[in-house]
Amino acid sequence: MLNRRWVGRTLLVLGVLLLAACGGKSSPGLILYQPADEAGQPALELVVVNVNGDEQRRIPLSGPLRMKGVATQTSYRALFFTEDGAVYLVDARDGTAQKLDLLPQDGRQLYPNHLGFSWAHGKRWTVLGDVRGNLAYLADLKTGQVTDLVYDRLVFFGRFSPDDAYLALAGDKGFWLVPTSSPEDARRLDAWNVRFSNDGRQIVYIEFDREVGEHRIVVEAVDGSESEVVFTADSPLLDVAFGPRDNQLFVRGEDALFLLNTDDGTREELLPYDPPAQLQFSSDGTKLVFGYKREETMVWYWIDLTEGTVKPLDNLPPDYPIPCQNAPTRQMLFAEQALEVEERHYTLLNLESGEAKDMALSGKEAGMPFVLECSGDGRFGLVLSLFQGAGQQQRQLWLLDVGKGQARLLAQADEVRGALSPDGQWVAVNTIKQEGETAEPTLTLVRTEGEETRPLGAGYLHAWVRP
């Protein structure tokens, strides 16, 4: 549903695969990086740093890493990929690295994402696949157990149920509903876009009867014991999801959004629109932001599904949003995407309240933004801007304090990477200066408030891992 054309490539390159929202007690987590020698070559080891102290651990690697580490939702664990195709599960607490037992790959490489779309990441499980979509595995990040998931010729993406008990996996012949504890018992659904209920006990999906030309919405128990067609239509149904209550379905039709009550079959139209359209749910599923193109300009609305209220968002930039890279989604950061502007506007939208905060940057800060990441509380945002400087393209990393409407330049170099800590108190800043075949990588921790910095030396940033 969400247009990812902004971030497809830069997600992998610049490391916004970090899950920055923490539950419970606030903690900066641990940072993992790869030290470098005098020529800028990465060492065959990972270093784990506890930001709250001086404790460091070193984890040996069997070979060069192929891409950045992937921080998972499982406490203190991250996946790493070597150039020879191996995948390692690293536990940052005890400094162990477990090689996952994958089937022969014939030289094919695995990724946690494909064309900018996440395969699927749950609280305990993650899905890995190759770029062609015909190789996929379910990895248990607690035990390291791996299961082959290629039920169809192609696999596209997936999503886990709220309790991690099931995985809905999209293949070229429909969806597969996979019990994570027994993947061999997977069953296929001739369905479009399977979604789970709030308690994970039901699924809802759209099916199409080609013989009669009928689109149907089906609500079904996850184990298949009960199934009911709750709505039919002659015109296309594009998407469906459970609302705040499980007897309430949010439906995106061909030209309107509406709520469907499955108890009595009544429907309430929320908003007519012209396709194409974009939408994003809040973390609790009760609010959403919806936008569509009207005469070459995006118009946006904030919708409270519980109250059925629709509020126009008139002050948003007329471009596609970039959701803040945290989980669950609480904010969306909008940015003007024109190539040349003297003043670039950013708007942080709180999905829970519908409140929008605006700030503008001018001069070099108005460079084309490529990557945006938000702290869990939505106060801080990271912006990587590109601009022409000194005869070549330069990169700047800016820290936006949206609450104060202030911007702070953290770094400028040939290559810059950055990542917010899970508690939003630190930024890991990685600058890389290139001189011919020699690289000079520098890694520094910077406080989001105040002037405190902690140099970590020469190295390459990989991931924050949360408690």
C-alpha positions, 0 to 999 in steps of 0.5 A: 500500500505504501509507495516505497520508491523513495527508499528502496535502494537507500534502505540497504545502503544507509542502514535504516533497517534499525528498529528504533522504538523501545518498549518498557524501560528506556535504554540506548541498547548496544551498538555493533561496528566493524573496525578498520585498518589504516587502509580502511579495510574492515577487520574480520571481527565485530565490536560490541559497545555498551554506550552506558559504559566502557564495556566492549566485546569482539566477535570474530568473523569467518569472512568479509561481510557483504552488507550491513547488519540487520537489527531484529526485534529479538533482544540483542540479536542481529543478522549478518551476511558474509560475501560467501553467502553465509548468514550469522546470528549474532548475540550482542550480549554474550558475543557469540555468532551462530551460523544458520543452517541454510540449504545449498544456494547455488551461489545465490545471496540472501537478503532481509529485504527485496526491492525495498520491501521487508520480507517479514520481521516478527518479534522472534522470527524473520524471513530471508529471501533472494532477490529473485524471490524463489528462495526463502527461509523462516529463521527463529532468532531465539534458537537459530533454527531455519526452515525452507519456505519456498511453497511456490515458484516465487515468494514476494513478501510476508507479515506475521500475526501479532502473537508471532504464531502465524506468517502470511506469505505471498507467493505467485499462486496466492497466500500461504498461511504458515504456523511458525511452530510447524511450517510443514502444516502451511495451507494455501489461500487463493487470496489477496492481501491477507491480514490478521485481527488484533488478537491474531486469531482471525484473518481477513482477505479478498478473493475474486470469483472469475466465473461470476466476476465477484469480489468477496471479503472473507473472515476466517479463523487462522486454523481454518476451522471457521470461514465466512463471506462478509461482503461481496462487490462487483467492482474491485476491492483493493485492500481490507484490514481489521479496524479498532474492533474485530467486527469492524473492517477497513476497506479500500474500494476502487474509489472510496474508503469505507468501514464495514460492520461484519455484525450487521453488514452496514457500511459507512463511507469515510472518504471518496478519492481518485486513485492512486492513493497512499495510506498508513495506519497508526501503531494501534490501528485506530487512526490512519493517514490517507492521501491521493493525487488530485490534479498533480498534487497530493491531498492528505487526510487524517482519519479516526476510525473509532470516531469516524472523523475525517480531518483534512491536512492542509499544511502538508507538503504536496509529496509522498511521505516517508514513514519514520523508521521505527516500530510500531509506526507513530509518526510520518515525516513529510519532506518537499522533494523538489530538486532545487529549493531555497527553503525545504519544509519538513512536517512531522505528523503524529498519527495518534493525535493528527497534530502536525509540526512544521519546520523549514531548512534553508541553504545547504540544509535544503539539499535533496533528502534521501533518508529520514529516520525518527526517534521513538518519541518522534522528537528527533529526525535524521536527514541525509541531504545530497548537494553539489560541493567542491566540484563533487556531490557531498553528503550531509547528515542533519539532526532535526529537533522537530519539537524546537524547530532546530537543525544541527549539522552532524557531519559532511563527507564523501559518504555519511551514515547515521543511526539513532539509538533505540532510546533516541539519546544518541546518534551513531555518525559514520563518515567515510573519506575516500582517497583513491583506493584508500578509505578513512572511516570514522565512527563517533557517537553524538548526544542528541541533546547537548555537546557530548561525543564519544569517538569509537575510532576507525570503523564501519557502522552496522547496527544498534540492537535494542534490549 
